[in-house]
């Protein structure tokens, strides 16, 4: 067998599988409609449940306030609730 074929064939297969994987990840990625601060009065919460994930307010080293949430996949969302109100 030719050495070029031995090297090129796996590279082509990898590129095809990588491209298909990237395309599928964009197709099946579900947007979480509750990944932003919910508009149901939870702005006074340090920790809240958005119906699927637990989120918390964090302050980065520059002093800018942001939030982070777990990344659970949920087929159905429950009612959002405040878990830890702002003192």
Helices and strands as residue ranges (DSSP letters): H 3-28, G 42-44, E 45-49, E 54-59, E 65-69, E 81-85
